[in-house]
Amino acid sequence: MIVYHGSFIKIDEVDLSKCEPHKDFGQGFYVTKHKKHAETWAKKMGEKHETKGFVTEFKFHESAFISNKYKVLRFADYSNEWLDFVVNNRNDELPISVHDYDIVEGPVANDRVQRRIDDYLAGIISRENFLKELRYHEPTHQICFCTVKSLQMLEKATRREVSSIEDIAETVIMALVTEKGKTEMDAIDAFYKSTVFVRLTEKASPLLSLPWTETYNLFLQELQNATIKEIICLNRKI
């Protein structure tokens, strides 16, 4: 699984002792499979520390979920069990570590959810109504690496060098699938029909000598422009 960590600094090496305590799943190193969420957090942290936000990409070896070497807790969605676990971990009157899991996965208690947790703890909203609200909350995701041992299943992702048309096309298509949520068939269809792909296949195309991300960004811009044109045409018909 490709996962992301948003911060105000680049992460070259994970140091759990520098991770803040009393977070959703306790003290640990947090990542998410949603890149846009990591980017939002990186921007927020960058503004807080008056610097640029950074998103670091990692590869997580999901075999950890079924390995008997690791103690793992996974929450598929917001639930009674998730709420109790988060409340205990966020209680700063309790010890920093209130569990002994190596890896914990589940949804995020972001600012909005945290405010409602505070309302629940204050008796303003019932547990039942709070969990009912969360059914309509935007899907979120996080994995917390709580122990040094668990970090063995996480490694910095390195993009392989691409230079051929086939390699660039494959890399762009996979980025569309993982970052934009498109199906593989839709991604293939959209890219191979694009003007950017035609430019890529031209003799001595300058795109071949550029990082694949340049081609990817050009393609995303083409998609955005096409959407804007469709909206304009639709409005004219109306």
TORKOL-4160 file (C-alpha; in steps of 0.2 Angstrom, whole numbers, padded with zeros to 4 digits, m for minus):
238
<pt num="1" X="0000" Y="0000" Z="0000"/>
<pt num="2" X="0006" Y="0017" Z="m0004"/>
<pt num="3" X="0004" Y="0029" Z="0011"/>
<pt num="4" X="0008" Y="0047" Z="0014"/>
<pt num="5" X="0013" Y="0057" Z="0029"/>
<pt num="6" X="0010" Y="0076" Z="0030"/>
<pt num="7" X="0022" Y="0087" Z="0040"/>
<pt num="8" X="0031" Y="0104" Z="0041"/>
<pt num="9" X="0047" Y="0095" Z="0038"/>
<pt num="10" X="0054" Y="0081" Z="0026"/>
<pt num="11" X="0054" Y="0064" Z="0035"/>
<pt num="12" X="0070" Y="0055" Z="0031"/>
<pt num="13" X="0070" Y="0044" Z="0047"/>
<pt num="14" X="0056" Y="0040" Z="0059"/>
<pt num="15" X="0059" Y="0044" Z="0077"/>
<pt num="16" X="0044" Y="0038" Z="0088"/>
<pt num="17" X="0051" Y="0048" Z="0103"/>
<pt num="18" X="0047" Y="0064" Z="0093"/>
<pt num="19" X="0029" Y="0059" Z="0089"/>
<pt num="20" X="0016" Y="0068" Z="0100"/>
<pt num="21" X="0006" Y="0058" Z="0113"/>
<pt num="22" X="m0013" Y="0057" Z="0116"/>
<pt num="23" X="m0017" Y="0056" Z="0097"/>
<pt num="24" X="m0032" Y="0045" Z="0091"/>
<pt num="25" X="m0022" Y="0029" Z="0092"/>
<pt num="26" X="m0009" Y="0034" Z="0104"/>
<pt num="27" X="0009" Y="0040" Z="0102"/>
<pt num="28" X="0016" Y="0034" Z="0085"/>
<pt num="29" X="0020" Y="0038" Z="0067"/>
<pt num="30" X="0004" Y="0041" Z="0057"/>
<pt num="31" X="0001" Y="0039" Z="0038"/>
<pt num="32" X="m0014" Y="0039" Z="0027"/>
<pt num="33" X="m0018" Y="0031" Z="0010"/>
<pt num="34" X="m0027" Y="0047" Z="0005"/>
<pt num="35" X="m0014" Y="0059" Z="m0002"/>
<pt num="36" X="m0025" Y="0074" Z="m0002"/>
<pt num="37" X="m0028" Y="0072" Z="0016"/>
<pt num="38" X="m0009" Y="0072" Z="0019"/>
<pt num="39" X="m0007" Y="0087" Z="0008"/>
<pt num="40" X="m0021" Y="0096" Z="0018"/>
<pt num="41" X="m0012" Y="0092" Z="0035"/>
<pt num="42" X="0005" Y="0097" Z="0028"/>
<pt num="43" X="m0002" Y="0114" Z="0023"/>
<pt num="44" X="m0009" Y="0116" Z="0040"/>
<pt num="45" X="0007" Y="0111" Z="0049"/>
<pt num="46" X="0017" Y="0122" Z="0037"/>
<pt num="47" X="0007" Y="0137" Z="0041"/>
<pt num="48" X="0008" Y="0133" Z="0060"/>
<pt num="49" X="0027" Y="0133" Z="0059"/>
<pt num="50" X="0029" Y="0146" Z="0046"/>
<pt num="51" X="0037" Y="0135" Z="0034"/>
<pt num="52" X="0032" Y="0125" Z="0018"/>
<pt num="53" X="0022" Y="0109" Z="0021"/>
<pt num="54" X="0030" Y="0092" Z="0015"/>
<pt num="55" X="0022" Y="0076" Z="0010"/>
<pt num="56" X="0033" Y="0060" Z="0012"/>
<pt num="57" X="0028" Y="0045" Z="0002"/>
<pt num="58" X="0030" Y="0027" Z="0010"/>
<pt num="59" X="0027" Y="0009" Z="0005"/>
<pt num="60" X="0018" Y="m0001" Z="0019"/>
<pt num="61" X="0020" Y="m0020" Z="0018"/>
<pt num="62" X="0002" Y="m0025" Z="0022"/>
<pt num="63" X="0008" Y="m0043" Z="0026"/>
<pt num="64" X="0010" Y="m0035" Z="0044"/>
<pt num="65" X="m0009" Y="m0036" Z="0045"/>
<pt num="66" X="m0009" Y="m0055" Z="0045"/>
<pt num="67" X="0008" Y="m0058" Z="0052"/>
<pt num="68" X="0009" Y="m0066" Z="0070"/>
<pt num="69" X="0025" Y="m0055" Z="0073"/>
<pt num="70" X="0014" Y="m0040" Z="0075"/>
<pt num="71" X="m0001" Y="m0036" Z="0087"/>
<pt num="72" X="m0013" Y="m0026" Z="0075"/>
<pt num="73" X="m0030" Y="m0018" Z="0078"/>
<pt num="74" X="m0040" Y="m0013" Z="0064"/>
<pt num="75" X="m0056" Y="m0002" Z="0063"/>
<pt num="76" X="m0066" Y="m0004" Z="0047"/>
<pt num="77" X="m0077" Y="0011" Z="0051"/>
<pt num="78" X="m0083" Y="0023" Z="0065"/>
<pt num="79" X="m0090" Y="0012" Z="0079"/>
<pt num="80" X="m0093" Y="0010" Z="0097"/>
<pt num="81" X="m0076" Y="0001" Z="0099"/>
<pt num="82" X="m0067" Y="0015" Z="0089"/>
<pt num="83" X="m0075" Y="0029" Z="0100"/>
<pt num="84" X="m0069" Y="0021" Z="0116"/>
<pt num="85" X="m0052" Y="0018" Z="0110"/>
<pt num="86" X="m0050" Y="0036" Z="0103"/>
<pt num="87" X="m0057" Y="0043" Z="0119"/>
<pt num="88" X="m0045" Y="0033" Z="0130"/>
<pt num="89" X="m0030" Y="0038" Z="0119"/>
<pt num="90" X="m0034" Y="0056" Z="0119"/>
<pt num="91" X="m0036" Y="0057" Z="0138"/>
<pt num="92" X="m0021" Y="0067" Z="0143"/>
<pt num="93" X="m0024" Y="0062" Z="0161"/>
<pt num="94" X="m0020" Y="0044" Z="0157"/>
<pt num="95" X="m0002" Y="0037" Z="0153"/>
<pt num="96" X="0005" Y="0041" Z="0136"/>
<pt num="97" X="0003" Y="0022" Z="0131"/>
<pt num="98" X="m0014" Y="0015" Z="0135"/>
<pt num="99" X="m0012" Y="0000" Z="0123"/>
<pt num="100" X="0001" Y="m0012" Z="0117"/>
<pt num="101" X="m0003" Y="m0013" Z="0099"/>
<pt num="102" X="0011" Y="m0012" Z="0086"/>
<pt num="103" X="0000" Y="m0006" Z="0072"/>
<pt num="104" X="m0018" Y="0002" Z="0072"/>
<pt num="105" X="m0028" Y="0006" Z="0057"/>
<pt num="106" X="m0045" Y="0015" Z="0056"/>
<pt num="107" X="m0054" Y="0032" Z="0053"/>
<pt num="108" X="m0048" Y="0049" Z="0059"/>
<pt num="109" X="m0055" Y="0060" Z="0072"/>
<pt num="110" X="m0052" Y="0076" Z="0063"/>
<pt num="111" X="m0056" Y="0093" Z="0070"/>
<pt num="112" X="m0075" Y="0092" Z="0067"/>
<pt num="113" X="m0076" Y="0074" Z="0074"/>
<pt num="114" X="m0065" Y="0079" Z="0089"/>
<pt num="115" X="m0078" Y="0094" Z="0093"/>
<pt num="116" X="m0092" Y="0081" Z="0093"/>
<pt num="117" X="m0082" Y="0069" Z="0104"/>
<pt num="118" X="m0080" Y="0084" Z="0116"/>
<pt num="119" X="m0099" Y="0086" Z="0115"/>
<pt num="120" X="m0102" Y="0068" Z="0118"/>
<pt num="121" X="m0090" Y="0068" Z="0133"/>
<pt num="122" X="m0099" Y="0084" Z="0140"/>
<pt num="123" X="m0116" Y="0075" Z="0138"/>
<pt num="124" X="m0122" Y="0087" Z="0125"/>
<pt num="125" X="m0125" Y="0073" Z="0112"/>
<pt num="126" X="m0128" Y="0054" Z="0115"/>
<pt num="127" X="m0117" Y="0041" Z="0109"/>
<pt num="128" X="m0130" Y="0034" Z="0098"/>
<pt num="129" X="m0133" Y="0051" Z="0089"/>
<pt num="130" X="m0115" Y="0054" Z="0088"/>
<pt num="131" X="m0111" Y="0038" Z="0079"/>
<pt num="132" X="m0126" Y="0041" Z="0068"/>
<pt num="133" X="m0119" Y="0057" Z="0062"/>
<pt num="134" X="m0103" Y="0049" Z="0058"/>
<pt num="135" X="m0111" Y="0038" Z="0045"/>
<pt num="136" X="m0112" Y="0053" Z="0034"/>
<pt num="137" X="m0094" Y="0059" Z="0037"/>
<pt num="138" X="m0081" Y="0060" Z="0023"/>
<pt num="139" X="m0071" Y="0043" Z="0022"/>
<pt num="140" X="m0055" Y="0045" Z="0031"/>
<pt num="141" X="m0040" Y="0034" Z="0034"/>
<pt num="142" X="m0025" Y="0032" Z="0045"/>
<pt num="143" X="m0012" Y="0019" Z="0051"/>
<pt num="144" X="m0002" Y="0022" Z="0067"/>
<pt num="145" X="0015" Y="0014" Z="0069"/>
<pt num="146" X="0016" Y="0013" Z="0088"/>
<pt num="147" X="0032" Y="0003" Z="0090"/>
<pt num="148" X="0049" Y="0003" Z="0083"/>
<pt num="149" X="0047" Y="m0015" Z="0078"/>
<pt num="150" X="0032" Y="m0010" Z="0067"/>
<pt num="151" X="0042" Y="0003" Z="0057"/>
<pt num="152" X="0051" Y="m0012" Z="0049"/>
<pt num="153" X="0035" Y="m0014" Z="0038"/>
<pt num="154" X="0036" Y="0004" Z="0032"/>
<pt num="155" X="0049" Y="0011" Z="0019"/>
<pt num="156" X="0052" Y="0027" Z="0010"/>
<pt num="157" X="0045" Y="0025" Z="m0008"/>
<pt num="158" X="0056" Y="0028" Z="m0022"/>
<pt num="159" X="0050" Y="0032" Z="m0040"/>
<pt num="160" X="0059" Y="0021" Z="m0052"/>
<pt num="161" X="0066" Y="0031" Z="m0067"/>
<pt num="162" X="0055" Y="0030" Z="m0082"/>
<pt num="163" X="0060" Y="0035" Z="m0100"/>
<pt num="164" X="0050" Y="0025" Z="m0112"/>
<pt num="165" X="0033" Y="0029" Z="m0118"/>
<pt num="166" X="0026" Y="0013" Z="m0111"/>
<pt num="167" X="0034" Y="0016" Z="m0094"/>
<pt num="168" X="0028" Y="0034" Z="m0093"/>
<pt num="169" X="0010" Y="0029" Z="m0098"/>
<pt num="170" X="0010" Y="0015" Z="m0085"/>
<pt num="171" X="0016" Y="0026" Z="m0071"/>
<pt num="172" X="0003" Y="0040" Z="m0076"/>
<pt num="173" X="m0011" Y="0027" Z="m0076"/>
<pt num="174" X="m0006" Y="0020" Z="m0059"/>
<pt num="175" X="m0006" Y="0037" Z="m0052"/>
<pt num="176" X="m0023" Y="0040" Z="m0058"/>
<pt num="177" X="m0029" Y="0025" Z="m0050"/>
<pt num="178" X="m0021" Y="0027" Z="m0033"/>
<pt num="179" X="m0022" Y="0046" Z="m0032"/>
<pt num="180" X="m0038" Y="0050" Z="m0041"/>
<pt num="181" X="m0049" Y="0035" Z="m0038"/>
<pt num="182" X="m0051" Y="0030" Z="m0056"/>
<pt num="183" X="m0053" Y="0012" Z="m0061"/>
<pt num="184" X="m0039" Y="0005" Z="m0071"/>
<pt num="185" X="m0049" Y="0004" Z="m0087"/>
<pt num="186" X="m0056" Y="0022" Z="m0086"/>
<pt num="187" X="m0038" Y="0028" Z="m0082"/>
<pt num="188" X="m0031" Y="0018" Z="m0097"/>
<pt num="189" X="m0045" Y="0025" Z="m0109"/>
<pt num="190" X="m0043" Y="0043" Z="m0103"/>
<pt num="191" X="m0025" Y="0044" Z="m0105"/>
<pt num="192" X="m0023" Y="0035" Z="m0122"/>
<pt num="193" X="m0036" Y="0046" Z="m0129"/>
<pt num="194" X="m0028" Y="0062" Z="m0123"/>
<pt num="195" X="m0018" Y="0076" Z="m0132"/>
<pt num="196" X="m0004" Y="0073" Z="m0119"/>
<pt num="197" X="m0002" Y="0055" Z="m0125"/>
<pt num="198" X="m0001" Y="0061" Z="m0143"/>
<pt num="199" X="0012" Y="0073" Z="m0138"/>
<pt num="200" X="0022" Y="0060" Z="m0129"/>
<pt num="201" X="0022" Y="0049" Z="m0145"/>
<pt num="202" X="0029" Y="0062" Z="m0156"/>
<pt num="203" X="0046" Y="0060" Z="m0163"/>
<pt num="204" X="0059" Y="0067" Z="m0151"/>
<pt num="205" X="0046" Y="0072" Z="m0139"/>
<pt num="206" X="0053" Y="0084" Z="m0125"/>
<pt num="207" X="0041" Y="0075" Z="m0113"/>
<pt num="208" X="0052" Y="0059" Z="m0114"/>
<pt num="209" X="0067" Y="0069" Z="m0106"/>
<pt num="210" X="0056" Y="0076" Z="m0092"/>
<pt num="211" X="0051" Y="0068" Z="m0075"/>
<pt num="212" X="0035" Y="0058" Z="m0078"/>
<pt num="213" X="0026" Y="0070" Z="m0066"/>
<pt num="214" X="0027" Y="0083" Z="m0079"/>
<pt num="215" X="0017" Y="0072" Z="m0091"/>
<pt num="216" X="0005" Y="0068" Z="m0077"/>
<pt num="217" X="0002" Y="0086" Z="m0072"/>
<pt num="218" X="m0001" Y="0091" Z="m0090"/>
<pt num="219" X="m0014" Y="0077" Z="m0092"/>
<pt num="220" X="m0023" Y="0082" Z="m0076"/>
<pt num="221" X="m0024" Y="0100" Z="m0083"/>
<pt num="222" X="m0031" Y="0093" Z="m0099"/>
<pt num="223" X="m0044" Y="0084" Z="m0089"/>
<pt num="224" X="m0049" Y="0099" Z="m0080"/>
<pt num="225" X="m0050" Y="0110" Z="m0095"/>
<pt num="226" X="m0061" Y="0097" Z="m0103"/>
<pt num="227" X="m0073" Y="0097" Z="m0088"/>
<pt num="228" X="m0074" Y="0116" Z="m0089"/>
<pt num="229" X="m0078" Y="0115" Z="m0108"/>
<pt num="230" X="m0092" Y="0102" Z="m0104"/>
<pt num="231" X="m0099" Y="0114" Z="m0091"/>
<pt num="232" X="m0099" Y="0129" Z="m0102"/>
<pt num="233" X="m0108" Y="0119" Z="m0116"/>
<pt num="234" X="m0121" Y="0112" Z="m0104"/>
<pt num="235" X="m0125" Y="0130" Z="m0098"/>
<pt num="236" X="m0127" Y="0136" Z="m0115"/>
<pt num="237" X="m0139" Y="0122" Z="m0119"/>
<pt num="238" X="m0149" Y="0126" Z="m0104"/>
